[in-house]
Amino acid sequence: MARRRQAVTIKHVAADAGVSLQTVSRVINKEPNVRPEMAERVQASIDRLGYVPSIAAQRMGGSRSYLILALNDRERTIADWRERQGTDWVDQMMLGGMVKCAEHGYRLIVELVDTHSDHVERELSAALAALRPDGVILTPPHSENETILRMLAAQQISAARIGSLRPGHGFALTMDDERAARIATEHLLELGHRRIGMIAGPATYELSQWRIEGWRQAMAASGMTSDGLLVRGDFGYDSGLAATEHLLDMPDAPTAIVASNDRMALAALEVARRRGLAVPDHLSVISFDDTPIVRFTHPPLTAVVQPVAQVAARAVERIIDEQAGRKVDASPEAIPAGLEIRASTAPPRPANPRR
């Protein structure tokens, strides 16, 4: 039976280079207090031996753990996975976060925590104690959870809050949801729509209100009324069905709908199908998220493309900068979304059947 090849460790590198373990660790972590000739010697040994730095080796250089923890909502994430509806929020967050972490010798770990649970403090305390992360990325609704923010502040752990502008610990990152809803609505107005409905997300999410404001601003700027055209959903498919039914039952029903996420937009397509309404001939639909499924609907959905990967990467950068003692601008940062125009939007027809 073949023997396993012995792994090269930091001790082998230190012996080969004739330096201390701490010196090797400082070179691995790219710390500034290492003489160039010493760094070259250690790097030559690393290259010669084929050494791959481990988290344990990195931690030897100081108090940093070189781990960043990303928290996502357990209930919604597990529901998405089980139903196989296809939301790539977590995938995109991992893409942006992991790639950026790898550039700096960090690791990203994703944990699912139920923000509405009475056990959130106990669960998060256990994760923080076990991992000792240098920073935490909070996604909605965790980014608005005061209990979580207080815990991170008390332990002086860097925090990136995605989708929240409330005052609190850490720094805020958004996808400029207000602007995103505005450009989506403006696209419909430019096509000639005047009655544009909005299916908003739950009020517990700050970004839901931002999207409402963007829609209202665009409507008002064009002299159109938004009165009575707003219906709230909960980001779930069933709520999208009910919201669309409500809008299309109106005496002067909208000719277009902006849905605040892909699931509710898919529900709008289904209601249109049941009522014999052709999309986009009789009803135009725009979604948020742009998850893969909306590209394969009939018709493919025009959608706001949220830069989740870019936001996660930026969150990692800011946490690392703060850990390295570099000056970090504490003001909120917006990374703008885009609009992908597909076949679900078109100019309205003069008369639309509604039932």
Salt bridges, closest charged atoms under 4 A:
ASP16 OD2 - ARG48 NH2 2.45
GLU37 OE2 - ARG35 NE 2.97
ASP80 OD1 - ARG263 NH2 2.68
GLU83 OE1 - ARG263 NH1 3.35
GLU103 OE1 - LYS100 NZ 3.04
GLU123 OE1 - ARG74 NH2 3.15
GLU144 OE1 - ARG166 NH2 3.70
GLU146 OE1 - ARG150 NH1 3.92
ASP177 OD2 - ARG211 NH2 2.87
GLU206 OE2 - ARG166 NE 3.44
GLU213 OE2 - ARG216 NH1 3.76
GLU245 OE1 - ARG275 NH2 2.49
ASP249 OD1 - ARG275 NH2 2.73
ASP249 OD1 - ARG355 NH1 3.18
ASP252 OD2 - ARG195 NE 3.45
GLU270 OE2 - ARG273 NH2 2.62
GLU270 OE2 - ARG274 NE 3.02
ASP281 OD2 - ARG349 NH2 3.49
ASP290 OD2 - ARG295 NH2 3.71
ASP290 OD1 - ARG342 NH1 2.82
GLU317 OE2 - LYS100 NZ 3.11
GLU317 OE1 - ARG314 NH1 3.08
ASP321 OD1 - ARG326 NE 2.93
GLU333 OE2 - ARG314 NE 2.89
GLU333 OE1 - ARG318 NH1 3.03
